Amino acid sequence: MSQDGVSFIIPVLDEAPQVADLLRDLRARFPSSQLIVVDGGSTDGTVAAALPHCDQLLLGARGRARQMNLGGRAASGTYLIFLHADTRPGVTAAALDAYLQRLPDWGFCQVRLSGQRSAFRVIEWFMNRRSRLTGVATGDHMLFVHRALFERTGGFDDIPLMEDVAYSKRLRRLAPPRVIAQPVLTSSRRWEEHGVLATVLRMWVLRLAYALGVAPHTLWRHYYGR
């Protein structure tokens, strides 16, 4: 699978400080891949920062699911790779080609957090263990989907939160995920800003509430305090 068969889709909202660096890194490491940025209404210069470094910059309605679906529909790659702006792939282009040559239906990467504290090693261990056991990925895991499967399933659920969890659960009913061993490096900023224990407890509560049937719109208001 050559890199021109891969489309990276990056939903953004007010990511000006880091989006250009991410795109330059992707272009250097995956030079033939398609880079699509989908902005959800940034007001901080994200669009201007991203525009010189991507193949397509799309403006869409705010909401990660809607932004990723818009990017997925516009992408030309055989594989669609959904990547957060604060996440960097650990896998090399050659290793990614080797994984995709096996034609997996979908999959995701393991995660490594950027923070150096030992608590982050514990958190990422549990994140990776949970995702492997359940076959459920969150947005930090760099989820990838074969275009045909993305089109057949209609993409991400149009919900404001837990869209990645909901989509993983639908995908795993159709095929088991392929887990890429090389972890993505994702920002630990939310733990650092809000406290490690408080953030872990908050995420557990949200996941449990979602599993018990609490509406994603209600969870979104709780998560963002609105």
N, C-alpha and C positions, 0 to 999 in steps of 0.2 A: 504494500500500500504506500504509494508515494505521497509526499506531503501536500501535493496539489489536490489530494483527495480528502483533505482535512480542513474544516472551517472552525476557527475559534470564535465563539460568540460571547461577548463581554457586556453584560448589562451594567450601566453606570448611573449614578446619581450623586452629583457633587463629589467627584473623585479627581479633581484637577491636580492635587499634589502628587499623584502616583500613576495616573493612567498612561502618560507618555512614556515613563520608564518601563512599565509593563509591556507596552506595545513594541518599544525598541528591543526589549529582551526577546519577545516572541519572534520578531522579524529576524533577529540575528540567529536564533537557535532553530527556528522552523521557517526557513526563508521562502519556501514555496507554498506555505499554508495561507489560507484566506483569513484575514482579520476583520471581524465585524464588531463594531461598537454600537450599542443601542442605548441612547440616552433617554432618561425618563423625566426630563425637565430640569436639568441642572442650572444653577444660577451662579456658579463660581468659576466659570471659564473652562469647564471640562470639555465641552465641544471643541473649543479652539485648541486646547492642548492635544486632543486625540486626533483631530482631523488630518494633520500631515502624516500620521503614522499608521493609518488603517486603510483597508481597501474599500470599506463602506462604513458610513456613519449614518445611522438611522435615528430619527426622532419619533418617539412613540409615547403612548400613555404611561404614566407612572405605575409601577408595579412590576416586580421582577419576573413573574410568570408571563405577563403580557410582553415585556421587553424581550425575554428569551424566545418566546414563540414568534415574535416579529422577526428576530434575527434568524431563527431556524428556517422560517419560510423563505427568507431572502438568500440563504446560504447555498453554495453550489457544491460543497464537499460531500463525499460519500459518508463521512463521519462528521457529526456535529459535536463539538466539544464546548461545554458551557463552563465559563471560568469567571470567578469574581475578580474585581480589579485589585484586590489586596492579596491575591494568591499567585504563586509562581509554580509552574510545573517542575518537578524534579526529574522526570523522565527525559531522556535525550531523544532527539529526532529518530535516530536509528532504533532505539529500543521501542519507541512508540510505533514505528513502522512494523517491527516484529510482532507486537501485540495485535495490531490491526490486520496483519496478513492472515491471521487465524479467523478473521471475519466474525468477531463477537457481535451479538445483537446490541449489547449495551454494557456499560461498566463504569467504574470509577477508580480513583486513586486512594491510597492510604494518605493520611494527613500527618504533617509535622507542624507544630506551632512555632512561631518566630521567637517567642520569649525564651530566655535562658534559665528561668527558675525551674527547679526540679518539679514543682507542681505541674508545670506544663507537660513534662514527660509522662506524668501519671494521667493527665487529662487526655492526651493524644492516644495513649495506650488503650484507654477505655473507649474512645471514639472509634478507633480502628477495630477493636475487638467487637464492638457492638455492630458496626457496619458489616463486617464479615459474617457474623452469626445471623443477622437479620436480612441481609441483602438490601438494606435501605441506606441510601446516601443522602447527605445534606449538601447544601451549596458549596461548602468548603472542600468537597471531595473531587472537584473537577469531573463531573458526570459527563459521559460521552454516550451517544446513541447513533446507531446506523440510520441514515436518512430514511430508508424505507420503513423502518419501525417507527420513527418519529412521525412520519406522515400517516401511517396506519393508525397510530394511537392518538393522533390529534395534539400531541405535545403536552405541555404542562397544564395542570388544572388551573383555571382562572380564579385563583384565590389569593388573598393578600399575604398569607403566611403559610408555611409548611407545604408550599407547592412542590419542593424537591422531594419531601418525604412521600407525599401523595403520589407523585409520578413514579418514584422508585417502587412503591407497592404495586402499582399497576403493571410496571415493566417486569417485575419478578414473577408475576403470574404467567407471563409469556415465555420467559427465558431466564436462566440464572445469570447474574452479573459476572463480568470478567473484572477481577480486581488487579490493578497495576501495583506492583510491589513498591516501585520508587515513589516516595510520598511527595505530594505537593507541599510547598512551604506557604502557610497561610498566616495572616496577621493575628497576633494574640491581643490586639488593641482593646477589644471589648472586655476581655478579662482584666486587663491592666487598668482600664478606665473605671470599671464598676466593681472591681474586686473579684478575686478568683472564686471564693466560696459563694458569694452572692450570685455571680453569673452562672456557675454550675447549677445551683439550686433553682435559679430562674428558668434555665433551659430544661431541667428535668420536669419542673412543674408544667411548662408549656407542652412538652412532649406527652406527658401523662394526660393532661387535659385534652389534647388533640385525640389521643387514643381512646379517651372516654366519650368522645363525641362533641366536645365543645366546638362551636363554629369558628372557622379560621378568622372571620371578621372580628369576633370577640377577642381572640388571641392577639390579633394585630393591635387592637386598641390597648390591650394590657401591655404588650411588648414595647410599644412606642409611647405609652402614657397619654393616649388621645381618646 
